[in-house]
Amino acid sequence: MNPFVQVSSGYADTDIIVNARLERVDMQMLDKLVEGLGHLGIVTTTNKALGEVMIQTTKDCWPDLKKAIERMPFKIEFI
């Protein structure tokens, strides 16, 4: 078996990436709050100057994570 060939798993289509924009001053707070939620997602800055981030999550976790993000103490726009 070739160790460099990736075998597709049943979970490959469950991952999603959500792009969002928020004020630069709130970017670290978003990261810390999502990190504190544990398993729901990971935040990565994609454009610091524009306040753009990428949120990596799963289709199963996204509804709960979205609700939590919408209740956070700052405005965020999903793009």
Beta strands, then each sheet from edge to edge (+ up, - down):
strand 1: 15-22
strand 2: 42-47
strand 3: 52-58
strand 4: 76-78
sheet 1: 2+ 3- 1+ 4-
end
